[in-house]
Amino acid sequence: MEKFCEDIGVEPENIIMLVLAWHLKAANMGFFTKEEWLRGMTILQCDCTERLQSKLDYMCSELSDAAIFKNIYRYAFDFARDKDQRSLDMDTAKSMLALLLGRTWPLFPVFHEFLEQSKYKGINKDQWYNVLEFSRTINTDLSNYDEDGAWPVLLDEFVEWRKAWSAS
């Protein structure tokens, strides 16, 4: 994978690699199967490195489309998860959240700090999906957060933690 990234001029940790994996419908992080590669490159109409490089800007622009981003975000959960686990381990979850939300969600650094200090050892799929919704709909000052809403306990605890932290 490192050689491939070098060939196309992209760091392995760049979000574009996640977008490419999504396009290829890759099942596992770290490598592409021959079948995933051939199917994906056919769909992308890429038969050489140069063609793939020419598509990278387009793939990056897809992150600006809310519906496509949501699909990539949801895909990332299963892509990054150990297949014998139902949840993402916390270190992987924090890394993936940083990759996906770190540049766009103003509360991400605070949420990351909360996760660092929390008792949680992982994030399940429901929590993962709801973090995106929370990041898109809740104001930075949390003023529109409804305590009686159907948020996972993880997010209720984050709001309580943030409000307690802000009050001190």
C-alpha positions as CSV (number, residue, x, y, z in Angstrom):
1,M,0.0,0.0,0.0
2,E,2.9,2.4,0.8
3,K,4.4,1.9,-2.6
4,F,1.0,2.5,-4.3
5,C,0.6,5.7,-2.3
6,E,4.0,6.8,-3.3
7,D,3.3,6.0,-6.9
8,I,0.2,8.2,-6.9
9,G,1.7,10.9,-4.7
10,V,-0.6,10.6,-1.7
11,E,0.2,10.0,1.9
12,P,-1.4,6.8,3.2
13,E,-3.1,8.8,6.0
14,N,-4.7,11.2,3.5
15,I,-8.5,11.1,3.4
16,I,-8.4,10.6,-0.3
17,M,-7.3,7.0,0.4
18,L,-10.5,6.4,2.2
19,V,-12.5,7.9,-0.6
20,L,-10.6,5.6,-3.1
21,A,-11.3,2.6,-0.8
22,W,-15.0,3.6,-0.8
23,H,-15.0,3.7,-4.6
24,L,-13.3,0.3,-4.8
25,K,-15.7,-1.1,-2.1
26,A,-12.7,-2.4,-0.3
27,A,-13.6,-4.6,2.7
28,N,-10.4,-4.2,4.7
29,M,-8.1,-1.3,5.6
30,G,-4.5,-1.6,4.4
31,F,-4.9,-3.4,1.1
32,F,-7.1,-3.9,-1.9
33,T,-7.9,-7.3,-3.3
34,K,-7.4,-8.0,-7.0
35,E,-11.2,-8.2,-7.5
36,E,-11.8,-4.9,-5.6
37,W,-9.0,-3.2,-7.6
38,L,-10.2,-4.4,-11.0
39,R,-13.8,-3.7,-10.4
40,G,-13.1,-0.3,-8.9
41,M,-10.7,0.8,-11.6
42,T,-13.1,-0.3,-14.3
43,I,-15.9,1.8,-12.7
44,L,-13.5,4.8,-12.3
45,Q,-12.3,4.2,-15.9
46,C,-8.7,4.1,-14.9
47,D,-6.2,1.9,-16.6
48,C,-3.0,3.5,-15.4
49,T,-1.6,5.5,-12.5
50,E,-1.8,8.8,-14.4
51,R,-5.6,8.4,-15.0
52,L,-6.1,7.6,-11.3
53,Q,-4.0,10.7,-10.3
54,S,-6.2,12.8,-12.6
55,K,-9.3,11.6,-10.7
56,L,-7.9,12.4,-7.2
57,D,-9.1,16.1,-7.2
58,Y,-12.6,15.0,-8.3
59,M,-12.6,12.3,-5.5
60,C,-11.5,14.9,-3.0
61,S,-14.3,17.3,-4.1
62,E,-16.9,14.5,-3.4
63,L,-16.3,15.1,0.3
64,S,-18.1,18.5,-0.1
65,D,-21.3,16.7,-1.2
66,A,-23.2,16.0,2.1
67,A,-24.9,12.8,0.8
68,I,-21.6,11.3,-0.5
69,F,-19.7,12.3,2.6
70,K,-22.4,10.6,4.7
71,N,-21.9,7.4,2.6
72,I,-18.2,7.6,3.0
73,Y,-18.5,8.3,6.7
74,R,-20.8,5.3,7.2
75,Y,-18.5,3.1,5.0
76,A,-15.5,4.0,7.2
77,F,-17.0,2.3,10.3
78,D,-17.0,-1.2,8.7
79,F,-13.9,-0.6,6.7
80,A,-11.8,0.3,9.8
81,R,-13.4,-2.2,12.2
82,D,-11.8,-5.5,13.1
83,K,-14.1,-7.9,11.4
84,D,-14.4,-10.1,14.5
85,Q,-15.6,-7.1,16.6
86,R,-19.0,-5.3,16.6
87,S,-17.4,-1.9,17.5
88,L,-14.5,0.2,16.5
89,D,-11.8,0.2,19.1
90,M,-11.3,3.7,20.6
91,D,-7.9,4.4,19.1
92,T,-9.1,3.5,15.6
93,A,-12.4,5.4,16.2
94,K,-10.5,8.6,17.3
95,S,-8.1,8.3,14.3
96,M,-11.0,7.8,11.8
97,L,-13.0,10.6,13.4
98,A,-10.0,12.9,13.2
99,L,-9.6,12.1,9.5
100,L,-13.3,12.6,8.7
101,L,-14.4,15.4,11.0
102,G,-11.2,16.9,12.3
103,R,-11.1,19.7,9.8
104,T,-14.8,20.5,9.5
105,W,-16.4,20.1,13.0
106,P,-15.4,22.9,15.3
107,L,-16.2,20.8,18.4
108,F,-14.0,17.9,17.2
109,P,-11.0,18.8,19.4
110,V,-13.2,19.0,22.5
111,F,-15.0,15.7,21.5
112,H,-11.6,14.0,21.0
113,E,-10.5,15.2,24.5
114,F,-13.8,13.8,25.9
115,L,-13.1,10.4,24.3
116,E,-9.5,10.5,25.7
117,Q,-10.9,10.9,29.2
118,S,-14.0,8.7,28.9
119,K,-14.5,5.1,30.1
120,Y,-15.4,4.0,26.6
121,K,-13.2,1.4,25.0
122,G,-14.9,1.6,21.6
123,I,-17.7,3.1,19.5
124,N,-20.5,1.0,18.1
125,K,-22.2,1.6,14.8
126,D,-25.2,3.6,16.3
127,Q,-22.8,5.9,18.2
128,W,-20.7,6.3,15.1
129,Y,-23.7,7.3,12.9
130,N,-25.0,9.6,15.5
131,V,-21.7,11.5,15.9
132,L,-22.0,12.6,12.3
133,E,-25.6,13.7,12.8
134,F,-24.6,15.5,16.0
135,S,-21.7,17.3,14.3
136,R,-24.1,18.5,11.5
137,T,-27.0,19.6,13.6
138,I,-25.9,20.7,17.1
139,N,-24.6,24.2,17.6
140,T,-21.0,24.7,18.8
141,D,-22.3,26.1,22.1
142,L,-24.7,23.1,22.4
143,S,-27.6,25.5,22.8
144,N,-29.9,23.5,20.6
145,Y,-29.1,20.1,22.2
146,D,-32.3,18.4,23.4
147,E,-31.5,16.4,26.5
148,D,-34.7,14.4,25.8
149,G,-33.7,13.7,22.2
150,A,-32.8,10.2,21.0
151,W,-29.1,10.6,21.2
152,P,-26.9,7.8,22.4
153,V,-25.7,8.0,26.0
154,L,-22.1,8.7,24.7
155,L,-23.3,12.0,23.3
156,D,-25.4,12.8,26.3
157,E,-22.3,12.3,28.5
158,F,-20.3,14.4,26.1
159,V,-22.7,17.3,26.4
160,E,-22.7,17.0,30.2
161,W,-18.9,16.9,30.3
162,R,-18.6,19.9,28.0
163,K,-21.1,22.0,30.0
164,A,-19.3,21.1,33.3
165,W,-16.0,21.9,31.7
166,S,-17.3,25.2,30.4
167,A,-18.7,26.1,33.8
168,S,-15.4,25.6,35.6
